[in-house]
Amino acid sequence: MASVTKVLSSPHKILAAIRIGKSDREESETGQFGKWSNKDLDPSPPEQRTWTSWSFFAFQFSIAFSPTTYNVGASLFAIGLNWWTILIASIVVSFMVAVLLQLNSRGAAWYHVGYPTFIRASSGIYGSLVFVFIRGVVAILYMAIQTLYASRFVAVMLRCVFGHRWTDIPNHLPAGAAITSPDLFAFGILWLLEFPFAFVHPSKMDMVFRVKSVLAPIGLFATMIWALVSSHGANFSGLSTGEAATGSALGWSFMKAINTIVSNMIPPLVNIPDLARYARKPLDTMPMSVGLMLSKPVVVTLGMVITAAGYKQFGEAYWNLWDFYSSILDNYWSPGTRTLVFLAAGIQAFATFVTNLTSNSIPVGCDLAGLFPRYFTIVRGQVVCFLLAWVCVPWKLTYSATSFITFLGSYLCFICPIVAIMVVDYLLIRKGNLHVPSLYAPKPGTPYYYTHGFNIRAFVSWAAAIALVIPGVSGALNPGSIGTAAVRIYDLGFLLSTSMAALLYYIACRIWPIQIYPFEYEDADKGWEVMRFTEGFFGDEDVVPGYLGETTFLEERIVEAAKA
């Protein structure tokens, strides 16, 4: 006890105690490229490249099965769109995001580095910390909110098991707490079920998505079939809260629908390098675009159909699936109903927290490793992310801070330009060539040091793209506070911010060319992805990983590269 007190008596001693490499077991996690490196920031070795084409399909197909996708139609019906217009918008968005998703995964799949390392190429060694921090903060907030959503299904499950003994539990929390005692208990149960996954490395997580990709569709389709049969159809007209949009109003509403649907597709778009790095070969990432284009429109449609059928039967539109299940229990209380609802709610709880892993806890783990490589591995970061879910008190965020949730929905204005810059930098400017050792070298003369560690081109392009649409965020928070033109620009936020950042960055790099390789290799071949054959290393470097020295492995990589 005295030794623990002594360690905690000084912040420096605390940092020394948690520093990676304090034990023999952790020595292998310190990385091979200096202080900007650790095992999880370095290129993934062959033994970690376990994700197959089926893994990526299952991941992207299953991620759409979440509450945020299910109830996206609610806000779109409110602006005068009908069900088929919303469906068309979801198909268009799915295609556009699928293209960006594929482009943003390619570099990580070839060089096997995650987002915190990969983004150093386009933003600079020190500049990357800004973009890593932005993603990490928002992911922590979403982690807390998604955990709360999943706990709503747990509450339904507990009601199925205990009936009135659950619903009659007295609330001992004040009204200002924004949550009841039973709901807080359900949140705690869900969190405890999630928490063990914090200790699983992402390279070993693919089986979870495979299971979800089977169970989640079964649960939702079964729910839809029951809803349609028991309601004898669906009443879509009752879902609209205003007059149907026509003419130019319909066009602008459609553009707003695109922006709305994109907003809940941003996490996998920016996070994909964190998982693509574990691909056995780059071609294995191709099926994930198919999974996205199949699942997103389907889930949006299922949400509308189930809600419309529930409205016809119960007289109320339940856009949250847990409310719909609760209504079923209210009207069809029986042992059989309780069993089926228990299973359906359990599937949705599982589906929601699995989405939480890929969209939030894994990215936060990667980001903390990128921000503090001497103290955090991905697993350590995931553990911290789960703990912070309590600190964020998500029930208060969703109960009394509608404007804050709206702001989080505007996340695309900040993230899409980053994705655009990453894609343009890798594909058009560098032609797919990365020098991996330089990604860990914050010193002049290296290609990713730029201007004192910051790529000014990237930050100017990013800031300009945000400035174009940011006034609209104010209008979203306070309707009527800005002019119509600013609102229209915001409704085009995804298209404008993405294309503007891409165009500005490309022009800036043409006017002010960037360095591709270190000066000592400046005459090396800069053809299309020539560095992929050696995964970003020059053969005469001292830091070439041991597995690249194996002749058979190099031959396999060259054959795979030729096929791709």
Secondary structure, 3 states (H helix, E strand, C coil): CHHHHHHHCCHHHHHHHHCCCCCHHHHHHCCCCCCCCCCCCCCCCHHHCCECHHHHHHHHHHHCCCHHHHCHHHHHHCCCCCHHHHHHHHHHHHHHHHHHHHHHHHHHHHHCCCHHHHCHHHHCCCHHHHHHHHHHHHHHHHHHHHHHHHHHHHHHHHHHHHCHHHHCCCCCCCHHHCCCHHHHHHHHHHHHHHHHHHHCCHHHCHHHHHHHHHHHHHHHHHHHHHHHHHHCCCCCHHHCCCCCCCHHHHHHHHHHHHHHHHHCCHHHHHHCHHHHCCECCHHHHCHHHHHHHHHHHHHHHHHHHHHHHHHHHHCCCCCCHHHHHHHHHHHCCCHHHHHHHHHHHHHHHHHHHHHHHHHHHHHHHHHHHHHCCCCCCHHHHHHHHHHHHHHCCHHHHHHHCHHHHHHHHCCHHHHHHHHHHHHHHHHHHCCCCCCHHHHHCCCCCCCCCCECCECHHHHHHHHHHHHHHHHHHHHHHCCCCCCHHHHHHHHCHHHHHHHHHHHHHHHHHHHCCCCCCCHHHCCCCCCCCHHHHHCCCCCCCCCCCHHHHCHHHHHHHHHHHHHC
